[in-house]
């Protein structure tokens, strides 16, 4: 007969995964996340590293399959509902292994680390594995636990240690509680929670974004609300040009110094905007009349390659192009398609784009140097930090979230922009085709914001960056520090517990 533990632990692992999922939009119950991490770490610390590996994998599959379910809205149009859900489940299976490895590391920490450090070592392991599955050409930067705290006081930790640091804190809160429950003592929990509370208070009091000077520079984001089913239809290009130029002209009386349009809003077929001299002249003239920098999402063609790009038109005839660096795998590019051409849907899921290589930073009429991020790129903290390190003072996110309809996807994506602003201590202007567009302050709150599926322009003020500790160090030292914390914790000698 199955033992109680063999039935109980998988059940608790699944419940933990569901609780963590509920912390994300649309429900956005961020307060549930520490309870979810507590349940998860309680299960992972109960058995051998092999058992914890598979329990972590089970929880991960459930978590990622639910969290990625919004992909089916787009994929389903191309490959059908069955294959769309199969793709989401496959992604859950693959990314679930990051939780599996974290589970094994948690079990090892429980056995090898001193009792006072076991919980924080477990939290560090989880945060490191969250980074591992979020970076690289096949990394998926969504569903990071830290993003759930974009509107809670815990977001302050992102200004010092990034979103991975927020994830670490959430996991530490849960792991400390789980450890206290397992050991049936508050001996380590009380001082550990006291340290976390003191650390939070110090970070909050020293947070530069809390004392940001009043913004003074007018900017605008244009949300034309042209859905995907219309975007590529005959006459859609003329509609987009007319709607966006008219909406941009209508905000001229507010004298914005920077106007941002969404990703690929000017969707030419078979050619890039750089090949249409008349259209470039039209947009350049609009920027000149408004005495503003106009940022237009379109396609660039260069050396027989296609790039998802942002075109910068300056008020004095300046022109620059930013090429997207991180392509969406299996949408804008199919990794390894040269060798995997025989697989079904390879042609359908390969957008044929090339990736840019420049961490572009551009001067604007706003008097600020701008770091552009196109859609998927905003999920990668290292990409934004690379631009900040080159002198960027304002983040601009241009995206087309119309691909995901009214699912949780656009809301999660907007939440990510909030955390990028907090991490770098900068203002952020976000233009999305169908929403959510708006302006985000360095402390992560929206000063102006549109709802979904409306045609609307956002005009507001931004200011100079307040800066942050994270803006100086970036994500790599943070993750390296967490990895070192784990290694030191499990490597410290102490009298080990006897197995029961």
Backbone torsions as a table, in degrees:
resi	resn	phi	psi	omega
1	UNK	NA	148.9	177.8
2	UNK	-68.8	138.2	176.5
3	UNK	-75.4	161.5	178.9
4	UNK	-58.6	-41.5	-178.0
5	UNK	-63.5	-39.2	-178.4
6	UNK	-66.3	-26.3	176.6
7	UNK	-88.3	-42.0	-174.5
8	UNK	-67.0	-46.9	-171.5
9	UNK	-63.2	-46.1	175.8
10	UNK	-61.1	-37.7	178.6
11	UNK	-62.5	-46.1	179.6
12	UNK	-65.4	-37.8	178.0
13	UNK	-60.7	-41.3	179.1
14	UNK	-68.2	-43.0	178.1
15	UNK	-60.6	-42.3	178.5
16	UNK	-59.7	-43.8	180.0
17	UNK	-62.2	-41.3	179.9
18	UNK	-66.2	-43.2	178.3
19	UNK	-59.5	-41.9	179.5
20	UNK	-67.3	-35.9	177.4
21	UNK	-63.5	-37.6	-178.0
22	UNK	-67.8	-13.2	177.4
23	UNK	-74.1	-15.1	-178.3
24	UNK	-94.2	160.1	172.6
25	UNK	-60.1	148.6	15.7
26	UNK	-88.6	-24.1	-179.4
27	UNK	-63.6	-46.7	174.7
28	UNK	63.2	36.4	178.6
29	UNK	-82.9	75.2	-174.7
30	UNK	-60.9	-27.4	-178.1
31	UNK	-68.1	-17.1	179.7
32	UNK	-77.9	-18.9	-172.2
33	UNK	-60.5	-46.5	178.1
34	UNK	-60.7	-32.2	176.4
35	UNK	-68.6	-38.1	177.4
36	UNK	-65.5	-42.2	178.7
37	UNK	-67.8	-34.8	178.2
38	UNK	-62.3	-46.5	179.2
39	UNK	-63.3	-41.1	-178.1
40	UNK	-65.3	-47.7	-177.7
41	UNK	-70.7	-28.8	175.6
42	UNK	-62.8	-42.0	179.5
43	UNK	-69.9	-44.9	-174.2
44	UNK	-67.5	-25.9	-177.7
45	UNK	-88.2	1.5	-171.7
46	UNK	-89.6	-17.7	-172.7
47	UNK	-132.5	-163.5	177.3
48	UNK	-71.8	167.3	-179.9
49	UNK	-65.6	-31.5	178.4
50	UNK	-67.4	-44.4	179.4
51	UNK	-64.9	-41.6	179.5
52	UNK	-66.6	-32.2	176.2
53	UNK	-58.2	-49.9	-176.3
54	UNK	-74.8	-30.9	174.4
55	UNK	-67.5	-40.2	176.0
56	UNK	-63.3	-40.5	178.4
57	UNK	-64.2	-43.3	178.2
58	UNK	-59.0	-48.2	179.4
59	UNK	-62.2	-39.9	-179.9
60	UNK	-64.8	-42.1	178.8
61	UNK	-59.8	-45.5	179.0
62	UNK	-63.1	-47.5	-177.0
63	UNK	-61.0	-51.6	-175.4
64	UNK	-72.7	-34.6	178.8
65	UNK	-63.3	-39.1	176.5
66	UNK	-72.0	-44.8	-174.9
67	UNK	-67.6	-31.2	-179.1
68	UNK	-91.9	3.6	-173.9
69	UNK	-60.2	-23.7	-179.5
70	UNK	-68.4	-15.4	176.2
71	UNK	-60.9	-30.6	-174.1
72	UNK	-62.3	-22.4	-179.8
73	UNK	-59.7	-41.5	-179.9
74	UNK	-88.2	-47.8	-176.0
75	UNK	-60.1	-36.0	-177.7
76	UNK	-59.1	-31.7	179.3
77	UNK	-68.4	-26.3	-175.7
78	UNK	-95.5	-39.7	-172.5
79	UNK	-121.0	-3.5	-179.4
80	UNK	93.4	158.1	-174.9
81	UNK	-59.7	-42.3	-176.2
82	UNK	-60.5	-52.1	-177.6
83	UNK	-69.1	-28.6	177.8
84	UNK	-64.5	-48.2	179.0
85	UNK	-69.1	-32.9	176.1
86	UNK	-63.4	-39.1	179.2
87	UNK	-65.3	-41.5	178.9
88	UNK	-64.5	-43.6	179.6
89	UNK	-64.7	-39.1	177.8
90	UNK	-62.8	-40.8	177.3
91	UNK	-64.3	-37.4	177.2
92	UNK	-64.4	-40.5	178.2
93	UNK	-62.6	-43.8	-177.4
94	UNK	-69.6	-51.8	-178.5
95	UNK	-69.0	-22.4	176.9
96	UNK	-60.7	-23.7	179.4
97	UNK	-69.7	-21.8	174.3
98	UNK	-66.4	-38.5	175.9
99	UNK	-71.8	-31.6	177.9
100	UNK	-63.4	-47.2	178.1
101	UNK	-63.1	-41.6	177.2
102	UNK	-59.9	-39.7	178.6
103	UNK	-61.5	-43.7	178.1
104	UNK	-63.5	-40.8	179.6
105	UNK	-66.8	-35.7	176.8
106	UNK	-63.2	-45.2	179.8
107	UNK	-62.8	-39.6	178.5
108	UNK	-65.2	-42.3	178.7
109	UNK	-62.4	-37.5	-179.5
110	UNK	-63.9	-31.6	-178.1
111	UNK	-89.2	-32.8	-169.4
112	UNK	-105.9	-28.6	-176.3
113	UNK	-80.6	151.6	173.2
114	UNK	-58.3	145.6	-176.8
115	UNK	-51.7	-35.9	-177.9
116	UNK	-70.4	-17.9	-176.7
117	UNK	-113.5	-6.3	-174.4
118	UNK	-59.1	-43.6	-176.1
119	UNK	-68.1	-43.9	-178.9
120	UNK	-71.1	-31.1	175.0
121	UNK	-64.7	-41.5	177.7
122	UNK	-62.3	-43.0	179.3
123	UNK	-63.7	-40.2	179.0
124	UNK	-63.1	-41.6	179.6
125	UNK	-61.0	-42.7	-178.7
126	UNK	-65.6	-43.6	-179.5
127	UNK	-63.6	-39.4	178.5
128	UNK	-63.6	-42.9	179.5
129	UNK	-69.9	-30.0	174.8
130	UNK	-63.3	-40.2	175.9
131	UNK	-64.4	-44.6	-175.5
132	UNK	-58.6	-37.0	-177.6
133	UNK	-88.8	-2.8	-175.4
134	UNK	-103.8	-9.0	-173.7
135	UNK	-113.6	168.2	178.0
136	UNK	90.0	172.7	-176.6
137	UNK	-64.0	-23.2	177.7
138	UNK	-107.7	5.7	179.9
139	UNK	-70.3	145.9	176.9
140	UNK	-115.4	106.4	-172.9
141	UNK	-82.1	3.0	177.5
142	UNK	-82.4	169.2	174.2
143	UNK	63.9	26.1	171.1
144	UNK	-77.9	132.0	-174.0
145	UNK	-58.8	-34.2	-178.3
146	UNK	-60.1	-29.0	-179.0
147	UNK	-63.1	-26.8	-177.8
148	UNK	-63.0	-19.5	-175.6
149	UNK	-97.6	20.2	-176.5
150	UNK	-59.3	-23.8	-179.0
151	UNK	-122.6	20.4	176.5
152	UNK	-113.4	163.8	178.7
153	UNK	-59.4	-20.9	-179.4
154	UNK	-69.0	-14.0	-179.6
155	UNK	-63.2	-19.1	-179.5
156	UNK	-57.9	-29.9	-179.3
157	UNK	-65.0	-22.7	178.7
158	UNK	-66.1	-27.5	179.3
159	UNK	-70.7	-15.5	-178.6
160	UNK	-112.8	-35.8	-175.6
161	UNK	-132.9	11.9	177.3
162	UNK	71.7	-177.5	-179.9
163	UNK	-62.9	-34.4	176.7
164	UNK	-62.8	-33.3	176.1
165	UNK	-66.9	-37.1	176.4
166	UNK	-66.1	-41.7	175.9
167	UNK	-58.2	-44.8	178.8
168	UNK	-57.9	-45.0	-179.2
169	UNK	-63.9	-44.3	178.6
170	UNK	-60.3	-43.0	179.6
171	UNK	-69.1	-36.4	178.2
172	UNK	-64.2	-42.6	178.3
173	UNK	-58.0	-47.6	-180.0
174	UNK	-69.0	-43.0	-177.1
175	UNK	-66.5	-37.2	178.4
176	UNK	-64.3	-44.3	177.7
177	UNK	-63.9	-42.9	179.4
178	UNK	-63.9	-39.1	179.7
179	UNK	-65.6	-40.9	178.4
180	UNK	-64.2	-40.1	179.7
181	UNK	-66.7	-40.7	-178.7
182	UNK	-67.5	-41.2	-178.3
183	UNK	-84.2	-12.5	-177.6
184	UNK	56.5	46.1	176.7
185	UNK	-155.7	145.7	176.5
186	UNK	-99.5	14.3	-174.8
187	UNK	-55.7	-43.0	-179.8
188	UNK	-96.4	-26.8	-174.8
189	UNK	-66.8	-45.0	-176.1
190	UNK	-61.1	-52.7	178.1
191	UNK	-64.7	-34.0	-179.9
192	UNK	-65.5	-45.2	177.4
193	UNK	-65.7	-35.2	178.2
194	UNK	-63.2	-41.9	178.2
195	UNK	-63.4	-44.5	178.9
196	UNK	-61.0	-42.4	-179.9
197	UNK	-65.2	-42.7	178.5
198	UNK	-64.6	-41.2	178.7
199	UNK	-62.6	-42.7	178.3
200	UNK	-61.6	-45.5	-178.9
201	UNK	-60.7	-42.2	179.1
202	UNK	-64.8	-43.9	179.4
203	UNK	-63.9	-41.5	-178.8
204	UNK	-64.5	-45.2	-178.2
205	UNK	-66.5	-32.4	-177.4
206	UNK	-94.5	2.5	-174.9
207	UNK	-67.7	113.7	-178.2
208	UNK	-60.2	-33.2	-176.1
209	UNK	-64.3	-23.2	179.3
210	UNK	-69.3	-20.9	-178.4
211	UNK	-118.5	34.4	-179.2
212	UNK	-66.1	137.4	176.6
213	UNK	-65.8	155.0	-179.2
214	UNK	-58.3	136.8	178.8
215	UNK	-70.7	147.5	-175.9
216	UNK	-133.7	-5.1	-172.8
217	UNK	-104.2	116.1	-179.0
218	UNK	-74.9	135.4	177.9
219	UNK	-139.0	166.7	-179.7
220	UNK	-143.0	147.4	171.8
221	UNK	-124.3	132.1	-175.1
222	UNK	-107.7	123.5	179.5
223	UNK	-116.1	97.4	-174.1
224	UNK	-80.4	-15.2	176.3
225	UNK	58.7	50.1	173.0
226	UNK	-101.7	112.5	-172.0
227	UNK	-77.5	165.3	-176.2
228	UNK	-63.8	-34.8	-178.6
229	UNK	-66.4	-18.6	-179.9
230	UNK	-102.9	-25.8	-168.6
231	UNK	-57.6	-36.4	-174.6
232	UNK	-106.6	12.9	179.0
233	UNK	-82.2	159.0	176.1
234	UNK	-56.7	134.0	179.8
235	UNK	87.6	-7.3	-177.5
236	UNK	-68.3	-34.7	179.7
237	UNK	-63.3	-45.5	179.3
238	UNK	-62.9	-38.3	177.6
239	UNK	-62.5	-45.9	-178.5
240	UNK	-62.7	-44.8	179.7
241	UNK	-60.7	-47.8	-178.5
242	UNK	-63.5	-47.5	-175.6
243	UNK	-65.8	-45.2	-174.8
244	UNK	-74.7	-35.7	176.7
245	UNK	-69.4	-37.8	178.5
246	UNK	-66.8	-45.8	179.9
247	UNK	-64.5	-36.3	179.0
248	UNK	-67.8	-43.9	178.8
249	UNK	-61.9	-31.9	-177.0
250	UNK	-69.6	-18.2	179.0
251	UNK	-98.8	5.6	-176.5
252	UNK	-60.6	-33.1	-178.4
253	UNK	-64.4	-19.8	176.0
254	UNK	-86.4	-2.5	176.0
255	UNK	54.4	50.6	177.2
256	UNK	-67.0	142.3	178.3
257	UNK	-91.9	-13.9	179.3
258	UNK	-143.6	128.4	178.3
259	UNK	-124.8	125.6	-174.4
260	UNK	-115.8	128.9	173.3
261	UNK	-102.7	161.2	-178.5
262	UNK	-71.8	173.2	177.9
263	UNK	-61.7	136.3	176.2
264	UNK	42.8	36.9	179.7
265	UNK	-68.7	-28.8	174.5
266	UNK	-98.5	93.7	-170.2
267	UNK	-100.0	85.1	176.0
268	UNK	-80.3	146.2	179.7
269	UNK	-95.5	123.6	172.2
270	UNK	78.0	1.0	178.4
271	UNK	-151.4	165.4	179.2
272	UNK	-98.1	161.3	177.1
273	UNK	-59.6	-31.0	179.5
274	UNK	-67.0	-11.8	177.7
275	UNK	-97.3	-1.7	179.6
276	UNK	-111.7	89.0	-174.8
277	UNK	-61.7	-38.3	-178.0
278	UNK	-64.4	-41.6	-178.6
279	UNK	-70.6	-38.8	175.7
280	UNK	-61.7	-41.1	178.4
281	UNK	-63.1	-38.6	179.9
282	UNK	-62.5	-46.2	-178.6
283	UNK	-71.4	-35.7	176.6
284	UNK	-64.0	-39.2	178.3
285	UNK	-66.4	-38.7	177.9
286	UNK	-62.2	-44.4	178.3
287	UNK	-62.5	-39.5	-179.3
288	UNK	-66.1	-44.1	-179.8
289	UNK	-62.8	-36.3	-177.9
290	UNK	-86.7	-7.8	-176.7
291	UNK	54.0	45.3	-176.9
292	UNK	-136.1	165.1	169.7
293	UNK	-92.2	123.8	-179.4
294	UNK	-105.7	125.8	-179.4
295	UNK	-109.1	117.7	-172.9
296	UNK	-117.8	126.0	176.6
297	UNK	-84.5	125.8	179.5
298	UNK	-160.7	-163.0	179.2
299	UNK	-110.4	139.7	172.8
300	UNK	-113.9	138.2	173.7
301	UNK	-113.1	134.2	-178.6
302	UNK	-156.3	127.2	178.8
303	UNK	53.3	44.0	179.0
304	UNK	64.7	17.8	176.6
305	UNK	-114.2	150.0	178.0
306	UNK	-107.9	136.7	-179.9
307	UNK	-128.3	135.7	168.2
308	UNK	-75.0	118.8	-166.3
309	UNK	-138.1	160.7	169.5
310	UNK	-116.7	128.5	179.7
311	UNK	-101.5	125.9	178.8
312	UNK	-100.7	119.2	176.4
313	UNK	-111.4	118.7	-176.7
314	UNK	-92.7	164.7	-176.6
315	UNK	-70.6	-15.9	-179.9
316	UNK	-114.2	27.9	176.9
317	UNK	88.1	5.5	178.3
318	UNK	-67.0	149.0	178.8
319	UNK	-146.3	134.7	176.8
320	UNK	-147.8	158.8	-178.8
321	UNK	-131.5	131.5	174.2
322	UNK	-108.4	131.1	-179.2
323	UNK	-106.2	132.3	-177.5
324	UNK	-59.5	131.2	-176.1
325	UNK	-90.7	-39.5	-176.3
326	UNK	-107.6	109.2	-178.7
327	UNK	-87.9	149.1	177.9
328	UNK	-73.8	116.2	-179.1
329	UNK	-64.0	140.3	178.5
330	UNK	67.3	19.9	174.4
331	UNK	-138.4	-64.7	176.3
332	UNK	-85.8	-21.6	-179.7
333	UNK	-154.6	146.1	176.3
334	UNK	-111.2	101.7	-177.3
335	UNK	-55.6	128.6	178.9
336	UNK	75.3	18.6	-176.5
337	UNK	-61.3	-26.1	179.3
338	UNK	-61.3	-29.9	-177.1
339	UNK	-105.8	-17.4	-175.6
340	UNK	-110.5	23.4	-175.6
341	UNK	-61.1	-21.5	-176.2
342	UNK	-78.5	-13.7	179.9
343	UNK	-71.2	149.3	176.9
344	UNK	-64.8	145.2	174.0
345	UNK	71.4	7.0	179.6
346	UNK	-59.8	-45.1	178.3
347	UNK	-63.9	-39.1	-179.5
348	UNK	-66.2	-37.8	-173.9
349	UNK	-95.7	11.5	179.0
350	UNK	-113.7	106.4	-178.4
351	UNK	-74.1	-14.6	176.3
352	UNK	76.7	19.8	179.4
353	UNK	-86.8	154.6	171.2
354	UNK	-104.5	154.2	-177.8
355	UNK	-95.0	138.1	173.5
356	UNK	-74.1	164.6	-176.9
357	UNK	-124.7	-8.0	-174.1
358	UNK	-95.0	128.9	172.9
359	UNK	-78.3	73.2	-167.4
360	UNK	-65.5	137.1	173.0
361	UNK	-133.0	132.2	-169.9
362	UNK	-131.1	135.9	175.1
363	UNK	-73.1	150.5	-178.6
364	UNK	-136.4	167.1	176.7
365	UNK	-66.7	-13.9	178.0
366	UNK	-73.6	-8.9	-178.0
367	UNK	82.4	8.1	-179.9
368	UNK	-119.1	148.0	172.0
369	UNK	-85.9	130.0	-170.7
370	UNK	-105.3	138.1	172.4
371	UNK	-106.7	107.4	178.8
372	UNK	-83.2	142.6	174.3
373	UNK	-132.2	127.9	-177.9
374	UNK	-102.4	112.8	170.6
375	UNK	50.2	-109.5	-175.6
376	UNK	-51.9	-32.5	-177.1
377	UNK	-60.6	-30.6	-176.2
378	UNK	-63.8	-15.8	178.8
379	UNK	-80.2	-8.6	-175.7
380	UNK	-105.5	108.0	-178.1
381	UNK	-61.6	-32.7	-177.4
382	UNK	-69.0	-33.4	178.7
383	UNK	-67.1	-45.8	178.3
384	UNK	-63.6	-41.6	-178.9
385	UNK	-65.4	-35.4	178.5
386	UNK	-60.0	-36.7	178.7
387	UNK	-75.5	-38.7	176.3
388	UNK	-60.7	-40.6	179.7
389	UNK	-64.1	-23.3	178.2
390	UNK	-89.3	3.2	174.4
391	UNK	109.3	8.7	178.7
392	UNK	-64.5	142.4	-177.8
393	UNK	-119.2	-9.4	-178.7
394	UNK	-147.3	133.6	177.1
395	UNK	-94.7	138.1	176.6
396	UNK	-125.3	123.0	177.4
397	UNK	-112.5	120.1	178.0
398	UNK	-115.8	122.2	-172.0
399	UNK	-145.6	159.8	174.9
400	UNK	-123.4	81.2	-179.7
401	UNK	-81.5	5.6	176.4
402	UNK	-61.7	-20.2	177.6
403	UNK	-57.8	-23.6	-170.9
404	UNK	-113.5	11.7	173.9
405	UNK	54.5	-138.0	-179.1
406	UNK	-99.8	21.9	177.8
407	UNK	-71.8	-175.4	178.9
408	UNK	-74.2	-14.4	-175.6
409	UNK	-53.6	-54.6	-179.6
410	UNK	-61.0	-32.4	-179.9
411	UNK	-72.4	-40.5	175.7
412	UNK	-63.7	-40.4	-178.0
413	UNK	-65.6	-39.6	177.6
414	UNK	-65.7	-36.2	178.2
415	UNK	-62.6	-37.4	177.7
416	UNK	-61.6	-40.1	178.2
417	UNK	-61.2	-37.6	177.0
418	UNK	-58.7	-44.1	-178.1
419	UNK	-70.3	-31.3	175.6
420	UNK	-64.4	-37.2	178.3
421	UNK	-66.0	-43.6	-179.7
422	UNK	-64.8	-45.7	-177.7
423	UNK	-55.5	-43.0	-171.4
424	UNK	-101.2	-2.8	179.7
425	UNK	62.0	41.1	-177.8
426	UNK	-127.7	158.0	167.8
427	UNK	-73.9	156.2	-178.7
428	UNK	-140.2	131.4	176.0
429	UNK	-109.3	126.8	-175.7
430	UNK	-123.2	124.3	176.8
431	UNK	-119.1	118.3	-179.8
432	UNK	-120.7	144.0	-173.3
433	UNK	-57.6	-45.0	-179.0
434	UNK	-122.3	8.7	-179.1
435	UNK	111.7	155.3	7.2
436	UNK	-96.0	129.4	177.2
437	UNK	-111.8	158.3	177.2
438	UNK	159.9	-165.8	-177.2
439	UNK	-126.4	131.4	-176.7
440	UNK	-117.9	132.2	179.4
441	UNK	-80.6	165.1	-179.3
442	UNK	-61.5	-17.3	176.9
443	UNK	-92.4	6.0	173.8
444	UNK	93.8	-4.8	-178.1
445	UNK	-91.5	148.6	178.7
446	UNK	-77.8	126.1	172.3
447	UNK	-91.4	-20.8	173.8
448	UNK	-153.8	142.5	-173.9
449	UNK	-158.3	140.5	176.0
450	UNK	-98.6	154.5	167.5
451	UNK	-78.3	177.4	177.2
452	UNK	-78.1	151.7	169.4
453	UNK	58.4	43.6	172.1
454	UNK	-132.7	153.8	175.1
455	UNK	-94.7	111.9	-172.6
456	UNK	-157.9	147.5	173.7
457	UNK	-105.8	140.7	176.8
458	UNK	-110.7	124.0	175.9
459	UNK	-123.5	130.3	-179.6
460	UNK	-160.4	-170.9	-176.9
461	UNK	-112.7	143.3	171.7
462	UNK	-125.1	168.0	179.5
463	UNK	-136.0	-172.6	178.2
464	UNK	-75.9	156.7	-176.6
465	UNK	-66.0	145.8	174.2
466	UNK	-86.1	-21.2	-178.4
467	UNK	81.2	168.9	179.4
468	UNK	-163.4	161.8	175.6
469	UNK	-62.7	-40.6	-178.8
470	UNK	-63.4	-34.7	179.3
471	UNK	-61.9	-25.6	180.0
472	UNK	-84.9	-33.9	-173.1
473	UNK	-103.6	-33.3	-178.8
474	UNK	77.8	178.4	-173.4
475	UNK	-75.1	-28.6	-173.8
476	UNK	-61.7	-49.1	177.8
477	UNK	-62.7	-32.3	179.2
478	UNK	-64.1	-49.8	-178.7
479	UNK	-66.6	-39.6	177.5
480	UNK	-62.5	-38.9	178.2
481	UNK	-65.4	-39.5	178.1
482	UNK	-66.8	-40.7	177.2
483	UNK	-62.7	-41.2	178.9
484	UNK	-65.9	-38.5	177.3
485	UNK	-58.9	-43.5	179.1
486	UNK	-64.2	-48.3	-176.7
487	UNK	-62.8	-41.0	178.3
488	UNK	-66.4	-38.0	-178.5
489	UNK	-65.3	-45.2	-177.7
490	UNK	-78.7	-15.6	-178.7
491	UNK	-92.6	-10.3	-179.8
492	UNK	-71.5	134.4	179.2
493	UNK	-75.4	140.1	173.1
494	UNK	-165.6	166.5	180.0
495	UNK	-74.4	111.9	-174.7
496	UNK	-72.1	152.9	176.2
497	UNK	-69.7	148.8	172.3
498	UNK	-81.6	139.8	176.9
499	UNK	-70.0	141.5	178.2
500	UNK	-81.4	NA	NA
